[in-house]
Amino acid sequence: MHIIITYKEGQPRKKKDFRCIFNPPGDINRPMKYTPPERIRDIKPFLVMDILERARQLEAAGRDVIHLEVGEPDFDTPGVIVRAAQQALADGHTHYTTALGIPELREAIADHYHRRYGVSIAPSRVVVTSGTSPAMLMLFAALLEAGDEVIISDPHYACYPSFILSAGGVPILAPTGAEEGFVLQADKVRERITPRTRGLLVNSPSNPTGSRLQKAEIEALTALGLPLISDEIYHGLSYGARDHTALEFSDEAFVVNGFSKYFAMTGWRLGYMIVPGRYVRTLEILQQNYFISPNPFVQLGGLAALREGIPDAEKMREIYDERRKVMIRGLKKIGLPVHREPDGAFYALADAHPFGEDSLRLAREILEATGVALAPGADFGPGGEGFLRFSYCNSAENIETALTRVGQYLSGK
Ligand SMILES: Cc1ncc(COP(=O)(O)O)c(C=O)c1O
């Protein structure tokens, strides 16, 4: 007999509170009813994955597809990092590590923040995780009671609401305008603060807009006095003035970051948080329970990235910058303007309103007609609707070909 037992939260486990869903003996293979729990019912599918899926089908059928939809480096991880991880495996680094991560990596991360931004962080405040995404899941689990609110910009990285909802929280959207370069303004945040607000999540350089917060803007957001959670995963991929960490403005900020983007290590699953010291123990307990520890050889790869991988990362950054210029020029030429030039990450969010308000439909049409895969702006919140995200994780040559195809298609619409 297969029995699932649930009980009401916070109630004593009295017999009448149990809800048993079971198959009678002899019928163990009958499908049982499944309804996702309320808490996660609002988690939406990632629309870009639908586009990617269709793009793969077209490729399998022999179509030439150019991928500008994916948010991951087209470069392989630099050799110096790969070799360090291979060596680590050969040396037997195949066991659990301490939950918070190996001390050398926590020190190297603190050192990296000191060298890049001049901030002094005790390595004991660094929590190494299996990616930035698990870091956010753990952080919101540590910060939120059910019904607590977290303010995020609109548009925003597609998965932010999901992390907040998973912890029982409520994402609150603060609009940003294309003409202002999608930069989150402090007054838009202030208007949305309520007694339930427990945090402000910012992301600079930003996915999906490629915009960056300037020093004064981060200062103004910090001055709101909310717990500030700064997703710095695209730091290093900046094509103008240097990036600023939230830790330059407040020692109380929560930083989440990872190796996926700058070091082209998406598949390795390695990230970290830097948090005020009093949160570390709770996060350690969550890590012990949820993930036990980050992977040992992956952590040693990350250590090599910080110690020896930066010249390679900088070479990739220079190539992205060249592609960025090709992309911005090309988008303008085909009537898909980007109102303020993005100078970070590897994205441009182009205004496609003249071609309709349904960005998913438009992205699908473009894919079928031209073989160019794009991310629909609707993936990134209501503020992204009517826009298309173009990623420049592809060669300049492919970007030019893709934009020519899209331009021809749109001019006939
Ligand atoms: C803004 C942002 N944060 C976090 C992530 C997830 O990063 P990771 O690979 O470290 O989980 C992404 C991935 O696209 C992202 O764009």
The ligand as an SDF file (V2000), in Angstrom:
LIG
                    3D

 16 16  0  0  0  0  0  0  0  0999 V2000
   20.3190   37.4170  -12.7140 C   0  0  0  0  0  0  0  0  0  0  0  0
   20.6280   35.9840  -12.5300 C   0  0  0  0  0  0  0  0  0  0  0  0
   20.8100   35.5020  -11.2940 N   0  0  0  0  0  0  0  0  0  0  0  0
   21.0650   34.2030  -11.0780 C   0  0  0  0  0  0  0  0  0  0  0  0
   21.1550   33.3090  -12.1270 C   0  0  0  0  0  0  0  0  0  0  0  0
   21.4160   31.8530  -11.8240 C   0  0  0  0  0  0  0  0  0  0  0  0
   22.7630   31.6210  -11.7490 O   0  0  0  0  0  0  0  0  0  0  0  0
   23.4300   30.2210  -11.3180 P   0  0  0  0  0  0  0  0  0  0  0  0
   23.8780   29.5690  -12.5730 O   0  0  0  0  0  0  0  0  0  0  0  0
   24.5920   30.6240  -10.4450 O   0  0  0  0  0  0  0  0  0  0  0  0
   22.4130   29.4780  -10.5540 O   0  0  0  0  0  0  0  0  0  0  0  0
   20.9930   33.7620  -13.4290 C   0  0  0  0  0  0  0  0  0  0  0  0
   21.0620   32.8110  -14.5720 C   0  0  0  0  0  0  0  0  0  0  0  0
   20.7330   33.1190  -15.6920 O   0  0  0  0  0  0  0  0  0  0  0  0
   20.7330   35.1370  -13.6490 C   0  0  0  0  0  0  0  0  0  0  0  0
   20.5660   35.6320  -14.8790 O   0  0  0  0  0  0  0  0  0  0  0  0
  1  2  1  0
  2  3  1  0
  2 15  2  0
  3  4  2  0
  4  5  1  0
  5  6  1  0
  5 12  2  0
  6  7  1  0
  7  8  1  0
  8  9  2  0
  8 10  1  0
  8 11  1  0
 12 13  1  0
 12 15  1  0
 13 14  2  0
 15 16  1  0
M  END
$$$$
